[in-house]
Structures are given as structure tokens and as C-alpha cells.
Amino acid sequence: MTMEQLSAQTVKIQLSLTELKVFLHDSQDISPNSPQMLRLISFLLAKSELYCEIPFSEGQVTVELLSASDGGLIFYFTCCPNIPKQQKKNSHAVRYLSMFPLYADLQECCKQLLKHEIQCANSRLYQCKSGWVLLVHPNGKKNTVCQHLLAEYGTPLPDSPLLRARLEEYGHCLYEKNAAAAIAAESDDIS
């Protein structure tokens, strides 16, 4: 078993095929929801909490399983911090995410959002390997104009806690607040 702390919230554990058979008692059922696998995940979480001192038992944990080349498994455990009670009320807030491979398309989308007076409670911009991801929180409930503009200029992404956690971990946040307005202002400065 190899254990490596990848960040302040993430641990990677790799089990070889031989080790996997020991832990699962030669069970043929290695589906993520099998009782043997759930016990193994629980055991590995406890071990990694001791090893890395990440408080997995105090919050929500995202578990990713990948097949290793030797037939074993690779486990990624990411601790999601507890959300304060006042933020939990807004946990069902509307968010739209869209991927932009070209920065020019992102700029045009942001100009259109401002042109159509889309009121955003907040917007963030992340730079990733495949481009830029804009996360928009429109004021109020669903905003179909905002949704359509993001789909027209970019590729919509499903809003999920896992995707947002991956953006935080693997993406580089360029603008934490008011990204749409800042990007639109950049394109105005160039003109």
C-alpha cells in the first residue's frame, strides 16, 4: 500500500492486486457499493486520517476509485470542508458553469452578459488545462438568458459539488469575485 498526501484536502492510496485480494478476502465483487468495498474505504479513510492528519471524519468526503495498471485500485479521498449554517441555506442556489477553450469567446460572453444586464450575485473564473471555466451565480432564481448565453459561447458543465471541488483543486482561480465584469472590462480596454 502506498499513501501520498496530494494537498491539504486530498490523499491518494494505491493498493496492488495482491493487497486488494487480502483486503477483500478474494471477493469477486469489487463494486464501489459492495459491503466489502465500503469496509475497505472506511478502513483506508481512518488510516489516511491518522497518517495525514486531514479531518476526514469531521466533514463530507469525496471518494474516487480508479483501476491501476497492475489490476489493483487507486483511491483518492478529498475532504470537503463543513459549510457554515448560513451558507447551507444557499446551497441550492442557482449556478451556471461553462467551459471556454478560447479566451475571446469568454470575453464576448461576458460582454453579452453585461449588455443584457444579467445581474450576477457573483462570478468566478478558473483557468484549467483545457481552457477557462466561468461560474456564474445569477441573482434570484433561474435565468434562462444567462444560461443561453453561456451555452452559446461556451460548453455548459453540470453543477456539482465534485466539479466545484475539482476546479478548486486542479484549476487556477483567476478572479474570485465579479469575474464577468472584470473580463468584459478587459475587452473594452483592448478596443
Secondary structure as UniProt FT lines:
FT   STRAND          2..5
FT   STRAND          10..15
FT   HELIX           17..23
FT   TURN            24..26
FT   TURN            32..33
FT   HELIX           35..52
FT   HELIX           56..58
FT   STRAND          60..67
FT   TURN            69..70
FT   STRAND          73..80
FT   HELIX           85..88
FT   TURN            89..92
FT   STRAND          96..100
FT   HELIX           103..115
FT   TURN            116..117
FT   STRAND          120..128
FT   TURN            129..130
FT   STRAND          131..138
FT   HELIX           144..153
FT   STRAND          155..157
FT   HELIX           161..170
FT   STRAND          172..175
FT   HELIX           179..190
//
